[in-house]
Amino acid sequence: MNLSLYSAATGMEAQQLNLNTIANNLANVNTPGFKRSKIEFQDLLYQRPRGAGSDSGGGNVVPTGIEVGNGSRVAATAKVFTQGQVNATGEKLDIAIQGEGFLEVQRPDGTIGYTRDGSLKLSPSGQVTTNDGMPILSGFQPIPPGATSVNIADNGEVTVQSASGNQTFRLTLTRFANPSGLRSLGGNLYEETPASGAPEAGQPGEQGFGNILQGYIETSNVNIVEEMVNLIVAQRAYEVNSKSIQTSDEMLQSVAQMKR
């Protein structure tokens, strides 16, 4: 069977996954703290009827060989952790991390997740939570009922004023040696993996950690124009691979009709 049929089929499958990745990026263009994914390809194994450097007789060496590729595959969908645009909201509990770092989130099963989504809320008990009600750790202490003001400095120092007096504490951030190795959980959460490395905690504004901006939200780092260009390229690559299958089919049809 013509190998080009299978090679082109792997190319179509890879471009379909590429299209799925681009579509997910575009779907999350307004998701706070979302980080776009980029797809990375690899070529498949090669058939080598004649290897380069083999002996052709008489002490002569073949300078070049024959290699026939088997197509391509998707090697990875890597997250790109570039800084997203920071937009003002005016909400006292909205925070944006400008620079490196994540907030720690306690998941319902007791494990720890990590997020860049700083659209925070208060539970009935005064606990700072995500939009899904999961408690934010990272040094946050409960906000007492009737607090008149909550001020968060760039270095993460929080001052809460209430009728019972002032309360002060400082936030921490978490970072990873390889954030692209984090596992996406959905709900704007990531999970530690062996590829990401162990979490490292630190104070905002110190030792390379980012600053905290109160009253702001970090938006998605998806560039719509760039994604639309990638979409066009993926579509054209898919069409070219489908054309290869069509051409291979026509060649096989010609061979099958030679006896007539």
BARO-503855 format. One record per atom (N, C-alpha, C): x, z, y. Coordinates in steps of 0.02 Angstrom, whole numbers, plus 50000, padded with zeros to 5 digits. Layout:
N
XZY
...
END
This chain:
260
500425000049940
500005000050000
500445000050062
500214996650114
500604996150176
500685003050207
501315005050217
501465011750244
501205012550315
501145007050351
500915007450420
500205010350426
499805009350374
499125012350375
499165019850380
499585022850338
499635030150337
500005032850398
500515029150421
500875031350481
500415031350541
500025025950549
499565025650606
499025030950600
498815032550539
498305037750530
498555044550552
499195046050537
499475052450560
499515052550636
499665046750666
499685046450740
499005047650770
498475044950740
497795046050765
497595053350758
497785056350702
497615063450692
497985067850743
498625066250756
499005070150805
498715069350875
498505063350893
498215062250959
497525065550965
497165066150910
496525069750912
496645077150928
497155080050898
497325087050913
497565087650985
497925082551009
498135082451078
497535082351125
497045078351109
496435077951149
496065084651148
496035087951090
495705094451085
496055099551130
496715099351132
497095104051174
496965102851248
496965096451268
496835094751338
496125096851357
495645095551313
494955097451327
494875104951336
495235108851295
495215116151303
495515118351369
496055115051390
496355116651455
495855115351511
495525109551509
495045107851561
494435112451560
494235114451500
493645118951495
493785125751526
494425127651529
494605134251555
494925133951624
494775128651661
495085127851726
494885133351774
494315136651763
494095142051807
494125148851773
494475149351716
494535155751680
495105159851710
494965165951735
495495170051766
496065171551717
496675170551740
497265172151700
497395167451642
497015162051637
497115157351580
497775153651589
498125152551533
498745148751532
498645142451489
498815136851519
498715130451485
499175129851424
498955125751377
499365124251318
499625117151322
500205116151296
500475109351289
500635108151216
500515101951194
500605100251124
501285097151116
501615098651060
502275096051046
502265092550978
502575086650975
502555082350916
503225082150880
503205080550816
503795079150776
503675073050733
504215069350719
504145063850671
504185066650600
503875063150553
503855065250483
504475062850446
504525064550382
505095062650341
505165055050337
505775052850324
505925045750321
506085043650249
505865037550233
506085034450171
506725030450185
507225031250142
507875028050153
508065023750093
507835017450093
508035013050038
508795011850036
509105012150094
509825011150098
510105015950151
510545020350130
510795025450176
511405023050214
511455024950277
512035023450318
512645027050291
513215023550289
513835026550264
513935025850190
513465022550155
513545021650083
514055016050068
514325016150008
514845011349987
514515004849967
514714999350000
514434992749985
514894988749939
515424991849914
515894988449869
516524986349904
517054986349867
517694984349895
517954989049948
517734995249947
517945000149997
517604999550064
517114995150068
516744994250130
516184999350136
516035001450197
515515006450210
514965003150251
514345004450231
513775001750267
513725005150336
513775001350391
513765004550457
513085007350477
512555004150456
511885006450471
511465005850408
510975010250403
510545010250345
509845007850361
509395008850313
508695007050321
508285013450318
507915014750370
507485020650373
506785018450392
506295020750354
505595019250369
505235025850380
504965026750440
504625033050456
503935033450425
503685039550420
503025040850391
502515043350443
502675042650507
502195044550558
502405050750596
501915054150624
502055060050666
501575065650648
501735071550674
501315077450664
501375081850725
500905086450732
500925091450785
501355097250761
501885098850800
502335104250781
502115110950810
501825110750871
501635117050904
501165115550962
500765120550979
500375120451041
500615126551081
501095125451123
501435130951159
501065132651223
500995139151236
500705141451299
501225140951355
501005138851413
501435138151471
501265143851520
501715148651527
501565154651566
501835154051637
501685148551669
501845147951740
501315151751781
501495153451843
501055157251886
500445153051906
499855155951900
499255152751925
499145154351998
498695150652029
498545151852100
498195158552107
498355162052162
498065168652176
497535167852230
496915169852213
496355169252260
496095176152279
495925176852343
495665183252367
494935184052348
494755190052325
494055191652308
493785197352351
494215201752374
493995207452414
493755213352372
493705212552306
493485217952263
494065222952253
493915229452259
494445234452257
494785235052189
494425233252135
494715233852069
494985227152043
494935221952081
495235215552061
495985215752077
496395214252027
497115214152038
497405207752008
497915205152041
498275199352016
499005201352005
499285199051950
499995200251936
500375194151962
500775195252012
501175189852040
501875190452012
501995186651960
502635187051925
502525188451851
503015191651821
503015192651749
502655199151731
502265198951676
501945205051652
501235204051629
500995208651587
500315208751561
500025215751568
499365216151569
499025222451564
498855223951491
498905230351473
498735232351405
497985233851400
497685231451346
496975232451334
496885235451265
496465240651261
496315243651196
495715240051165
495815236751109
495285232951077
494835237651037
494235235251017
493765239650981
494035242450916
494505238950883
494785241550821
495375246150832
495525247750895
496065252350910
496735249050922
496795242650907
497425239150919
497485237250993
498085235151012
498235233651082
498245226051093
497885223851144
497915216951166
498225216651236
498375210651257
498705209751322
498345204251361
498295205151426
497915200451467
498245199651535
498095193751566
498285192551636
497655192551680
497085193551650
496455193551687
496375200351721
496395200251787
496355206451826
495685207751856
495155204451831
494475205851856
494215212051819
494375217851846
494245224251812
493575227251835
493315231551791
492675234851804
492735242251788
492215246051806
492185253251792
491635254551741
491795258751692
491295260951644
490905266751674
490345268951644
489975274651670
490385281051675
490905281551633
491325287551634
491905286951683
491965281251718
492495280251766
493105276851737
493085274951673
493645271451642
493685264351667
494275262051684
494375255151705
494385250651643
493975245451643
493885241251584
493915233851602
493915229751549
493855222551558
493115220751566
492965214451574
492265212251579
491885213451514
492245214051458
491925215451394
491885222951379
492085227151427
492035234351418
492615237451381
493145233751367
493715236551332
494165240251382
494375246351367
494775250351414
495445247051431
495615247351494
496275245151517
496735251251514
497305250351481
497795255751477
498285254851536
498905253251523
499385251751577
499425257151630
499305263451610
499375268951658
498755270351699
498215266651689
497595267951727
497295274651705
497105278551754
496745284751742
496015283951764
495555287851736
494855287151756
494755288251831
494315284251859
494145284851930
493555289651936
493615295151972
493075300051975
492465297152010
491865299251990
491255296852022
491255298552097
491005294152137
490965295352208
491615294352245
492105290952214
492735289752248
492615285452310
492895287552365
492785283952428
493245277952436
493835278152406
494285272452411
494775272452353
494975266352333
495495265452282
495995260552310
496605262852322
497135258652350
497685257652298
497855251352287
498365249552238
498925245952276
499525248852275
500095246052310
500425240552268
500875236852300
501225231452265
501625234052205
501885240152211
502285242952157
501865246452103
501205245652107
500765248452057
500545255552069
500725258552125
500525265352140
499795265452163
499375269352129
498655269552142
498495276252175
498135275852230
497895281952265
497145281752268
496825286752239
496095287252237
495885293152281
495455291752329
495195297052372
494475298452353
494325304852344
493655307052326
493515313752358
492905316252350
492715322652380
493115328452351
493365327552289
493745332952258
494495332652275
494695327752315
495405327252335
495695320552317
496345319852329
496695313652314
496995313852244
496995307952212
497285307152146
497785301352148
498385302452123
498905297252125
499195296152056
499275289952037
499615288151975
499905281151984
500325279151937
500665272651943
500545268351881
500415262051893
500285257351838
500945254951807
500885252551747
501445249351712
501235242451689
501715238051680
501595231451653
501995230551589
501805225651549
502135224251486
502355216951484
502935215651458
503175208851452
503475207751382
503605201351366
503875199551301
504445194751310
504925194951264
505495190451267
505265183151260
504765181951219
504495175251208
503745175351214
503465175151275
502735175451282
502375169651249
502715163851241
502395158251207
502245159751134
502575164951106
502445166851037
501855171451029
501525173451084
500925177651078
500355173751046
499935177351010
499345174250978
498745174951024
498415169351037
497805169451079
497225171951038
496865176851066
496295179851031
495625177751059
495625174251116
495005173051151
494835179051194
494355178151238
494175183651283
494735185451331
495175180551347
495745181551392
496255186551365
496285187251299
496735192051268
497265188551225
497845191851222
498385189651178
498585195451132
498915193651077
499135198651029
499875197651014
500215203051005
500925202850988
501025199750918
501555195850910
501735192950846
502495193850836
502735192750775
503465193050766
503835188050810
503515182350826
503845177250867
503885179350941
503425183550964
503425185451035
503945190851050
504145194550999
504585200251010
504185206451026
504515212051029
504185218451042
504015218951116
503465222451132
503275223251203
503765227751240
503895226051302
504335230051345
503945232251406
503895238651418
503515241351474
503975242651533
503695242051593
504085243351654
503635244151714
503915246051770
503545247151831
503485240551870
502915239251901
502845233151942
503365233051998
503645227052009
504135226252062
504835228452044
504945230851982
505605233151962
505835229451900
506485228351894
506805225351836
506475218751815
506295214751864
506015208151850
505275207951836
504935213651837
504205213651827
503865211351892
503265208551884
502905205951941
502605211351985
502355209352043
502015213952089
501265213852077
500925219152100
500205219652094
499895218052162
499405213652162
499045211952223
498325214252216
498115219152256
497435221652252
496965217052291
496365216052263
495875211752295
495985204452284
496395202752233
496535195752216
496435194752141
496335188452122
496285186452052
496745180552041
497135180751987
497535174951968
497095170051930
497055164051954
496645158951921
497045155451867
496725150851833
497045146851781
497625142751810
498145141651770
498695137451792
498605130151771
497985128251754
497835121351734
497815116951796
498195111551795
498195106551848
497735100851826
497165100051859
496665095351837
496945088151837
497305086351889
497575079551894
498055078251836
498495082951822
498975082151768
498615081551701
498095085651690
497735085351627
497355078751619
497095076151674
496745069751670
497225064051653
497835064351680
498345059351662
498515060051588
498605066251565
498745067351494
498175064851450
497565065551475
496985063151438
496995055651429
497175052051482
497215044851479
497765042651431
498345045951435
498905044251390
498705045451318
498375051051303
498165052551235
497665047351210
497205045351252
496705040351233
497035033651217
497515031551259
497855025151247
498285025551184
498615031251172
499005031951111
498565031651049
497975034651054
497495034350998
497285027150985
497145023451039
496935016451032
497485012151001
498115013351022
498675009450995
498745010750920
498675017050899
498725018550828
498155015450789
497555015450818
496995012250783
497105004750779
497425001850829
497594994650827
498094993250772
498564997750760
499034996950705
498674996750638
498175001050630
497785000950567
497404994350560
497124992050614
496754985750613
497214979950595
497814979750624
498294974450610
498524974750538
498654980750512
498864981550442
498314979150395
497694980650413
497124978450372
497084970850371
497194967650428
497174960350431
497734957250390
498314960350391
498874957750350
498714958250275
498434963950255
498234964750184
497684959750165
497234958450212
496714953650199
497004946550189
497514944950229
497844938450221
498174937850154
498504943250130
498824943250064
498304942350010
497734945850017
497224945549965
496904938549961
496924934750015
496614928150016
497094922550001
497724924149985
498224918849972
498054914749911
497714917649862
497574914049800
497034908849810
496624909549860
496064904849870
496304897949891
END
